[in-house]
Amino acid sequence: MNAEATQRHATAGLLYAVAAYTMWGIAPLYFKQIASVPAPDILMHRIVWSAALLALLLLGLGQFAKVRAIFRSKRLMGLLAVASVLLGGNWLLFIWAINADMMLEASLGYYINPLLNVFLARLFLNERLRTMQKAAVVLAIIGVANIIIAHGTLPWVALLLAGSFAIYGLLRKQIPVEPLPGLFMETLVLLPFAALYWAYFASAEANMLTNEWSLNAWLMAAGVVTTLPLLAFNAAAKRIMFTTLGLIQYIGPTLMFIFAVGMYDEPLEPARLVTFGFVWCGLVLFSLDSLKTYRQQRKVLKAA
């Protein structure tokens, strides 16, 4: 690949990454449109329509052989079943938080997530934390402690969102399955539970025969809201360095923060702002460390 083609490849990757994280960042606006529907019902639709759309994509891309290979491995099925529980729980909590006017706390959770990823890698993968990474994690802990002292309660939504997604990510790293077939299998594991809920526990809004067509369209769009950002992310991951992806990922929680404060008037009292300040400072250190490491690795590769 010549220099011009390489540049086009990288530019396309950058655009895909921005698109993916922007879509994840504006997802709360979608969930606000269907706030009248209970969170478990929205989760049910998200599972059903995501599974349907992913099945069509796998069929169109000729990747069902990869799904059959997963079915033949009890170990992979078991790991993906655990991953699906974590993912389903994360989806449900996120939907509930958005529609309970806790978008700001959801934003905090996704700011904390990359720092928690590093911390879990140290605990479970025995990866050494560099000095700036340690400082970043400490700043995030101070930020969380600040809000506990100020409010007398844990920011449990932020911590559970960050924790469930970080553990999910850690587990998925250990599963040698590509993202598209992997996500399909995860939704497939959740599908019987979604069907059971739909049959026995769903609210009146789940009855698509009596709903207005506009509400049904919004509910079916849950499949697109789930799948499209993932496809863009996968396209980006193939074209640009993970360090670059790591820096772009803050688009998502930043958009959530802006929407929460600017559009939905969620309260940003001084104590909460101080907490965000500590976390943001930690993320600056984390990003600087990532850039430094990336440059060092490039020098080593050029010298080799």
N, C-alpha and C positions, 0 to 999 in steps of 0.2 A: 504494500500500500504506500503510494507516494505521499509527500508532505501535504499536498492540497486535499487529497482524499482523507488523510488522517484528521486534518482540521475539520472537514465536513462531518466526519464520523463523531468527533468529540463535540462539535456544536450541536448535532442532532441529539446526542446523549444529554447534553446540558438542558436542551429544550424539553426533552422527555422528563427529566428529573424535576424541573420547575413545574411542568404540567401535573406530574404525579402529586407533588407535595401541595400544590395549589388546590387540586381537587380534594385532597384530604383535609385541607384547611377550610374549604367552603362547605364541606359535608354537613356541618351543623345547620347551615341555612336550609338544607334539604329536610333534615329532621324536624326543624321548626315548622315546616309547612304541614307536617302530619302530626303535630303535637297533640291533637285531639284523640289520637289513637294510642292506647296504652303501650308502654315500652315492650312488654313481652310479645304483643301482637306485631309490632314493627320488627322485632328480632325474628319472629316466625317468618314473616314475609321476606326479610333479608336472606334468610337461609334458603327458603324455597326458590326464590327467583335467582339468587346467586348460583345455586346448584344447576338450575335449568340453563342459565346463560353460559356457565362454565362447561357444561356438557356439550352445548352447541359449538363452543370455541374449540374444545378438544377434538370434536368430530371434524370440524372444518380444517383444523391444523394437522389432522392425522396422528394425534398423540394418545389415542385410547390404548395403544399397546403399553404405554408407560403406566396407565392405570391398572391394567391387567397384571403387570409385573408387581405392583404394590400389593394387590390382592393375594399374590402367591407367597408373600412374606408375612408371617405372623408377627415378627418383631416390628416391621414397619407399620403394620396395621395398629398394633398396640401403642406405639409412640404417637402416631397420628391421632389416635383416639384421645390420648391425654392432651395433645396440642389442641384438638377441636374443643375440648371442655374449656381450656384457658381462653381460646379465641372467642367462643360463644359468650363466656362470662364477661370478657372485655367489651364485646359489642353491646351486650345488654346494659352494662353499667354506663357506657358512653352515651347510648341513646337516652337512658333515664336521666343522666346528668344534664344533657342538653335541654331536655324538655322540662326539667325541674329548675331551670334558670341557674345552673351551676357550670356554665360554659367556661367561666374564668378559672374554676378549679380544674376542669378538664384540660384547659390550656396549660396550667401549671404541671399537671401530670405528664404531658407530652414534652414539656421542657426538661423535666427531671429524667425522663426515660433514658436518654443516651448516657447520662452520668450513672444511672443505675445499671445499665448494660456493662459498663466498665467495672463497677463494683462486683457484680455477679461473676464476671469473667475472672476476677481475682479469687473469689470464693470457691468457684466450682471448676474452673479450668486452670487454676494456678498460674494465671497470667500476671506478671509483675506490673504494678502501677508505677508509672513514671511520676516524678515530683509534681509536675503541673496537674496531672490527673488526680493525684491525692488531694491537692489543694482544691481542685474543682469539686470533688466529692464532699470535702469538709465544708465548703461554702454552701453547698446544697443542703447539707444536714443542719447547718446554722440557720438557714432560711426556713426550713421546716420547723425547727425548734422555736424560732421567733413567733410563728403563727400559733403554735401550741400554747406558748406562754401568753400571748396577747388575747387569744380567744378561749383558751382553756379546753380546746378540743383538737383532735387530730384532723388534718385535711385528708380524711379517709378516701374521698373520691379520687383525689390526685394520686395518692399513694397506691391505691388499688389499681387504678388505670395504668400507672407506670409499672407497678410490680407485675401485674398479669401479663402485660405486653412484653416486658423484659424477660420474664421466665419463658413465655411462649417463644420469643426470639432465640433464647439460649437453647431451648429444646429443638427448635427447627434447624439450628446449626448442626445438630448431631444426626439429623435425619437426611440421608442422601437421596432426596426426592426434589425434583424441580418445582418451582413455585406454583405453576398452573395446575398440574396434576395433583400436587400436594393440597392446594386450597380446595380443589374439587373433592378430594377424599375427606377433607375436614368437614365440608358442608354436607357431604353424603352421610357421614357419621351422625351429624346433628339432625338430618332430615327426618328420621322416624320420630324423634322427640318433637320436632316442629309439627309433623302431621298429627301426632297424638294431642298436642296442645290445641291445634286448629279444630280437631274433632270434638273435644270435650271442654275446653277451658276458654276459648277465644271469646272476645267481646263481640258486640253486634257489628262493629266496624270491620271485622274480619270476614263477614259474609259478603263476598264480592257480587253476589246476585242481587243484593238489595242496595248496595252502595251506588253513589253517583259515579259516572265513568271517570270523572276527574280525580276522585280519591283513589279509585282502582289504579289509574295510571301512575299516581304518585307512589303507591305501594309497590307496584311492579318495578318502578324505577330503582328500588333498593338493590336489585341485581346489578344494574349499571353503576350505581354509586359505589358498590363494593368492588366490582371487577375492573372497571376502567382505570382507576389509579394504579392498581396492581400491574396491569399490562404496561402502562407507561413506565412504572418503576423498573420492571424487568428489562424493558428496552433500554432504559438509562444505565442500568447496572452492567449491561453488556458492552457499553460504549465508553464509560468514564470511570475514573478511579473511585473506590469507596470513600476515600477521604473527601472528595468533592461532594459526593452524595451526603456525607455526614454534615457538611457545612450548609447544604441546601435544605436539610430536613427541618430547620427552624422556621421555614416558611409556614408550615402547617399550624403549629401552636401560636405563632405571631398573628396569623389571620384570625384564629379563634379569639385571641386576646383583644384584637381591634373590634371584632364583631360584638363581643361580650360587653365591652365598655362603651363603644361608640353607637351601636345599633340597639342593644337590648338593655342598656342602662344598669348593668349589674354593678353593685357597689364595689369600688376599689378604695377601701379605707387605707390609712397610712400603714398599718401593720401588714396588710396584705401586699402593699406596694414594696415595703422593705423586704418581704420574703421573695417576691419576684426579683428585686434588685440583687439579692445574694445569689439566687439561681442564675440570673443573667451573667453576673461576674464569673461564676463558676463555668458557664458555657463559653465565655470569652477565653478563659484559660484553657479549657478543653479543646477549643478550636485552634488556638495558637499552637498547642502541643501537637495536634493532628497535622497541621501544616508543616511544622518543624520536622516531624518524623517522616512525612511524605517527601520532603526535600532531601533529607538524608538518604532515604531509600533510593531516590532517583540518582543521586550522586554515586552510590554504590553500584547501581545497575549500569550507569554510563562507564564507570571505571572497569567493569568486568569484561 
